[in-house]
Amino acid sequence: MAIGIGGSNAAAELAKLKDMTGGVEPIQPAEHAARVARAQALMKQHGLDAIYIEAGTNLLYFTGVAWRRSERLAGALIPASGPLHYIVPAFERGTFTGMLQIPGDMHCWDEDADVYRLLANVIEQAGCANGTLGFDESAPYFMYEGIRERAPGIRIKSAAPVTSGCRLRKSAAELALMQRANDMTLRVHQAAAAILRDGIGTDEVADFIDAAHRAVGARRGSTFCIVLFGPDTAFPHGVKAPKRLERNDMVLIDTGCQLHDYHSDITRTYVFGEASARQRDVWAHEKRAQAVAFERVRMGIAAEEGDRAVRDYLVTAGYGPGYALPGVPHRTGHGIGLDIHEGPYLVGGDRTVLDEGMCFSIEPMLCVPNEFGIRHEDHAYITADGPRWFTQPAKSIDDPFALG
């Protein structure tokens, strides 16, 4: 049996876990203000007179308002200069105002009001009646249609050059939150590996992981959790039917949490029992593929180069080519932050030039249909001196958590 796999139980492991959130603060109002200032500078560069940001992570990023998106329009108009304007359902005003980190003019609408007419009027008040509006790229299409019909004189473009232009590069405060969230999830992974036993169910492991995330300080528990055993590990995002663990099964666990709204996301894959020569060989190729991508990514190169390096290596090892199986059926990595999947993406076609502060997963999963799959997933961020890991990758198939 590999070091750290099995031999304990849920009660014992939960008793060992302590809150890990001390000393890390949420994003402060001064940083939200700096983000708005950066957005306004980018608007001028891209010829936008204002951007409209709808409820969701873009609104959270700029204003601190964590508002769930629904059919009711609720968001902020950020002009290229001047104060923000908030458009909010009247009955939600008190709740919305209590979350604000950035002051602005409040415009409320009753349930029977034409909210898109209100938004058009607010755009006019902000001095952008005949200008160019950047519209939140993540907002529903029906909202885009609503403002286009009520304000035909406004040119509407995607706000993505501004929103992504700000969010792609993480600040020191963001990196600190993501570092701690990943530390928390790695500790949970170690605890989950220790409780494995013959016959344990995937659902029992997932329930433990949720409880463990709460024990280390993640108030919402696991934001997601995939637990797979045996041949099911060859399905990247799992199967519906729960399964019980058998000796010498491959085990794949992919999970994460949030700390002050920032995500973690780590996958570990190892064998419960004695690894076969076949399992060892594929595990080693997966480890090398992850390392190849890490060695390739750095400031000044396109994000897609990380994915290309992985596929070039795996062809020499007898996998692929491209997305063919046995091989890697999905992209090598995704960005992370307030969204668990955001830019940049390590995938062919993403020509985003990597820059300091950009964060992404490196997870080129090797799938062998009808046998097993192996995914080593850790996240890295770009510095002037090269990439750095948030968490160190799995050490070996015999000691995945470097406990020996």
C-alpha positions in Angstrom: 0.0 0.0 0.0 1.3 3.5 -0.9 2.3 5.8 2.0 -0.7 7.7 3.4 -3.4 5.6 1.7 -5.8 3.9 4.1 -5.2 2.8 7.7 -7.4 5.4 9.4 -11.0 6.4 9.7 -13.2 9.5 9.2 -13.6 10.4 12.9 -9.8 10.2 13.5 -9.0 12.3 10.5 -11.6 14.9 11.2 -10.2 15.3 14.7 -6.8 16.1 13.3 -8.1 19.0 11.1 -7.9 22.6 12.3 -9.2 25.9 10.8 -6.5 27.1 8.4 -8.1 30.5 7.4 -6.3 32.7 10.0 -4.3 35.6 8.8 -5.8 35.9 5.3 -8.2 38.8 4.7 -10.8 39.2 2.0 -10.3 41.7 -0.7 -10.4 45.2 0.7 -12.3 48.3 -0.6 -9.0 50.0 -1.7 -8.4 47.1 -4.0 -11.9 47.2 -5.4 -11.4 50.9 -6.1 -8.1 50.2 -7.9 -9.8 47.6 -10.0 -12.4 50.2 -11.1 -9.7 52.7 -11.9 -7.9 50.0 -14.0 -11.2 49.2 -15.8 -11.7 52.9 -16.6 -8.2 53.1 -18.0 -8.8 50.1 -20.2 -12.1 51.5 -21.4 -10.3 54.5 -22.8 -7.8 52.3 -24.5 -10.5 50.2 -26.1 -12.8 53.1 -27.1 -15.6 52.3 -24.6 -17.6 55.0 -22.9 -18.9 52.7 -20.2 -19.3 49.0 -19.3 -22.4 47.3 -17.9 -21.6 44.5 -15.4 -24.4 42.1 -14.5 -24.7 40.0 -11.3 -22.0 37.4 -11.1 -18.3 37.2 -10.6 -17.6 40.3 -12.7 -19.8 42.4 -10.4 -18.2 40.7 -7.4 -14.7 41.5 -8.7 -15.3 45.2 -9.2 -17.7 46.1 -6.5 -17.6 43.4 -3.8 -21.3 42.6 -4.3 -21.8 38.8 -4.3 -25.1 38.7 -6.1 -26.6 35.6 -7.6 -27.7 36.0 -11.2 -31.4 35.6 -12.0 -33.9 36.8 -14.5 -34.0 40.1 -12.7 -31.4 42.6 -13.9 -29.1 43.7 -11.1 -25.7 45.2 -11.8 -23.5 48.2 -12.2 -22.7 50.7 -15.0 -19.1 51.8 -14.8 -18.4 54.9 -17.0 -15.0 55.6 -18.3 -15.0 58.5 -15.8 -17.2 59.5 -12.9 -19.1 57.5 -10.3 -20.6 54.1 -10.7 -24.3 53.6 -11.2 -26.1 50.6 -9.7 -29.4 49.2 -11.1 -31.1 47.1 -8.5 -34.6 45.7 -7.8 -36.2 48.0 -5.3 -37.1 45.3 -2.8 -33.4 44.2 -2.8 -32.0 47.7 -2.2 -31.1 47.1 1.5 -29.4 43.8 0.9 -27.5 45.0 -2.1 -26.3 48.2 -0.4 -25.0 46.2 2.5 -22.5 44.4 0.3 -21.2 47.5 -1.6 -17.4 48.2 -1.4 -17.6 51.0 -4.0 -20.0 53.9 -3.6 -22.2 54.9 -6.5 -25.6 56.2 -7.5 -28.5 53.8 -6.8 -31.2 53.3 -9.4 -34.0 51.0 -8.2 -36.8 49.5 -10.2 -40.2 48.0 -9.2 -41.3 44.6 -10.5 -43.6 46.1 -13.1 -41.1 48.6 -14.4 -39.3 48.5 -17.8 -35.8 47.9 -16.4 -34.1 48.2 -19.8 -35.6 51.7 -20.2 -34.2 52.5 -16.8 -30.8 51.3 -17.8 -31.0 53.3 -21.0 -31.8 56.4 -19.0 -28.9 55.7 -16.6 -26.5 55.4 -19.6 -27.8 58.8 -20.8 -27.3 60.3 -17.4 -23.7 59.0 -17.4 -23.1 61.0 -20.6 -22.9 57.9 -22.9 -26.2 58.2 -24.8 -24.5 58.2 -28.2 -21.4 56.3 -27.2 -20.1 52.8 -27.1 -21.1 50.5 -24.3 -19.2 47.4 -23.3 -21.7 44.8 -22.2 -20.9 42.0 -19.7 -19.8 39.1 -21.8 -21.2 36.6 -19.3 -24.7 38.2 -19.1 -27.7 36.4 -20.7 -28.5 37.3 -24.3 -32.0 38.5 -23.3 -30.5 41.3 -21.3 -28.3 42.3 -24.3 -31.5 42.4 -26.4 -33.3 44.4 -23.9 -30.8 47.3 -23.8 -30.2 47.1 -27.6 -33.9 47.7 -28.2 -34.3 50.5 -25.6 -31.1 52.4 -26.6 -30.7 52.0 -30.4 -28.3 54.9 -30.5 -25.7 53.1 -28.4 -23.0 50.9 -30.0 -22.7 47.7 -28.0 -19.5 45.7 -27.8 -18.3 43.0 -25.5 -16.9 44.2 -22.2 -14.4 41.3 -22.2 -11.3 43.4 -23.1 -11.9 45.3 -19.9 -13.2 42.6 -17.5 -10.7 39.9 -18.6 -8.0 42.6 -19.0 -8.4 43.2 -15.3 -9.1 39.7 -14.0 -6.4 37.8 -15.8 -3.6 39.1 -13.7 -4.1 38.3 -10.0 -2.9 40.7 -7.3 -0.8 39.7 -4.3 -4.0 39.6 -2.2 -5.7 37.3 -4.7 -2.7 35.0 -4.8 -2.6 34.8 -1.0 -6.2 33.8 -0.9 -5.8 31.2 -3.6 -2.6 29.9 -2.0 -4.4 29.3 1.3 -7.5 27.8 -0.4 -5.2 25.3 -2.2 -3.3 24.5 1.0 -6.7 23.7 2.6 -7.8 21.4 -0.2 -4.4 19.6 -0.3 -4.8 18.9 3.5 -8.3 17.6 2.8 -6.9 15.3 0.1 -4.4 13.8 2.5 -7.2 13.1 5.0 -9.4 11.6 2.4 -6.7 9.2 1.2 -6.2 8.0 4.8 -9.8 6.9 5.3 -9.9 4.6 2.3 -10.7 1.0 3.0 -12.0 -2.1 1.1 -15.6 -1.6 0.3 -15.9 2.2 1.1 -18.3 4.0 -1.3 -17.5 7.0 -3.5 -20.4 8.8 -1.8 -19.0 8.2 1.6 -15.7 9.6 0.6 -17.3 12.7 -1.0 -19.3 13.3 2.2 -16.1 13.1 4.2 -14.4 15.5 1.9 -17.2 18.1 2.4 -16.9 17.7 6.1 -13.2 18.0 6.0 -13.3 21.2 3.9 -15.6 22.7 6.6 -13.2 21.6 9.3 -10.3 23.4 7.7 -12.4 26.6 7.4 -14.3 26.5 4.1 -17.7 27.7 5.2 -19.5 26.2 2.2 -17.7 22.9 2.3 -16.6 21.5 -1.0 -17.6 23.6 -4.0 -17.4 20.3 -6.0 -16.2 16.8 -5.5 -15.5 13.9 -8.0 -14.6 10.6 -6.4 -13.9 7.7 -8.9 -12.6 4.1 -8.4 -11.3 1.6 -10.9 -12.2 1.8 -14.6 -14.5 4.8 -13.8 -11.4 6.9 -13.4 -11.1 6.9 -17.2 -14.1 9.2 -17.3 -12.7 12.7 -16.7 -15.7 14.1 -14.9 -17.1 10.9 -13.5 -20.1 8.7 -13.7 -23.5 8.8 -12.1 -23.5 5.5 -10.3 -21.7 5.3 -7.0 -19.1 2.5 -6.6 -17.3 0.6 -3.8 -13.6 0.5 -3.6 -11.8 -2.7 -4.4 -8.2 -3.7 -3.7 -5.7 -2.4 -6.4 -8.2 0.0 -7.8 -7.0 3.3 -9.2 -8.5 6.2 -7.1 -9.1 9.6 -8.6 -10.3 12.5 -6.4 -10.9 16.0 -7.8 -12.2 18.6 -5.4 -11.9 22.2 -4.2 -13.3 24.9 -1.9 -13.6 28.7 -1.7 -11.9 31.1 0.6 -13.4 34.6 0.5 -14.8 33.7 -2.9 -11.5 32.5 -4.4 -11.3 28.9 -5.6 -9.0 25.9 -5.1 -9.0 22.9 -7.4 -6.7 19.9 -6.9 -6.8 16.3 -8.3 -4.9 13.4 -6.9 -4.7 9.9 -8.4 -3.1 6.8 -6.7 -3.6 3.1 -6.2 -5.4 1.5 -3.3 -3.3 -1.6 -2.9 -0.3 -2.6 -4.9 0.3 -0.8 -8.2 0.8 -2.9 -11.3 3.5 -2.3 -13.8 0.9 -0.9 -16.2 -0.4 1.5 -13.6 3.1 2.6 -12.7 4.0 3.3 -16.3 1.0 5.4 -17.1 1.2 7.3 -13.8 4.9 8.2 -14.6 3.9 9.5 -18.0 1.2 11.6 -16.5 3.6 13.0 -14.0 6.1 13.8 -16.7 3.4 15.4 -18.9 2.4 17.7 -16.1 6.1 18.7 -15.6 6.5 19.3 -19.3 3.7 21.9 -19.3 5.1 23.6 -16.2 8.5 23.9 -17.8 7.0 25.4 -20.9 4.8 28.1 -19.5 6.3 31.5 -18.7 5.9 35.2 -19.4 5.8 36.1 -23.0 4.6 32.8 -24.5 1.0 32.0 -25.7 -1.1 29.9 -23.3 -1.6 27.3 -26.0 2.1 26.4 -25.9 1.6 24.6 -22.6 -0.9 22.3 -24.2 1.2 21.8 -27.3 4.2 20.8 -25.3 2.2 18.1 -23.5 0.9 16.6 -26.7 4.3 16.6 -28.4 5.7 14.7 -25.4 3.0 12.2 -25.2 3.3 11.3 -28.9 6.8 10.2 -28.2 5.5 8.1 -25.3 3.0 6.3 -27.5 -0.2 8.3 -26.7 -2.5 10.3 -28.9 -1.9 12.0 -31.3 -3.9 15.0 -30.5 -7.1 14.1 -28.5 -7.0 10.4 -29.5 -7.2 7.8 -26.8 -5.3 6.4 -25.0 -4.1 9.9 -24.4 -5.4 13.3 -23.2 -9.0 13.9 -24.1 -9.3 17.5 -22.8 -7.2 20.7 -22.5 -4.1 20.8 -20.4 -5.4 23.6 -18.1 -7.8 26.3 -17.2 -7.5 29.7 -15.4 -8.9 30.0 -11.9 -9.9 32.8 -9.5 -13.4 34.0 -8.6 -14.6 31.4 -11.2 -13.3 27.9 -11.0 -12.9 28.0 -14.8 -11.8 31.3 -16.4 -9.1 32.5 -18.7 -6.4 31.8 -19.6 -6.8 28.3 -21.0 -3.9 26.0 -21.8 -5.5 24.7 -25.0 -4.8 25.0 -28.7 -6.2 28.3 -30.0 -5.8 30.3 -26.8 -3.1 32.8 -27.8 -3.3 34.8 -24.6 0.3 36.0 -23.9 1.1 34.8 -20.4 2.0 37.5 -18.0 2.9 38.0 -14.3 0.0 37.1 -12.0 -1.8 34.8 -14.4 -3.0 31.5 -12.7 -4.1 28.2 -14.2 -4.3 24.5 -13.6 -1.9 22.1 -15.2 -3.8 18.8 -15.5 -3.1 16.8 -18.8 -5.2 13.8 -17.8 -4.2 10.5 -19.4 -7.1 8.2 -20.1 -6.9 4.5 -21.0 -10.4 3.4 -21.9 -11.8 0.4 -20.0 -8.7 0.4 -17.7 -8.2 3.6 -15.8 -7.4 7.3 -16.0 -4.8 9.4 -14.2 -5.0 13.1 -13.6 -2.5 15.1 -11.6 -3.9 18.6 -11.2 -2.2 21.4 -9.4 -2.3 25.2 -10.1 0.5 27.5 -11.0 1.0 31.2 -11.4 3.3 33.2 -13.5 6.1 35.4 -12.0 8.9 37.3 -13.6 11.2 34.5 -12.6 9.0 31.7 -14.1 6.0 29.7 -13.0 5.4 28.7 -9.4 3.2 26.0 -8.0 0.5 26.8 -5.4 0.9 23.1 -4.3 3.7 20.7 -5.1 2.6 17.9 -7.5 2.2 14.3 -6.3 5.7 12.9 -5.5 5.3 9.3 -6.6 2.8 6.5 -7.0 4.2 5.0 -3.8 4.2 8.3 -1.8 1.8 10.6 -3.5 1.7 13.1 -0.7 5.4 13.1 0.1 4.9 11.7 3.6 7.7 9.2 3.6 
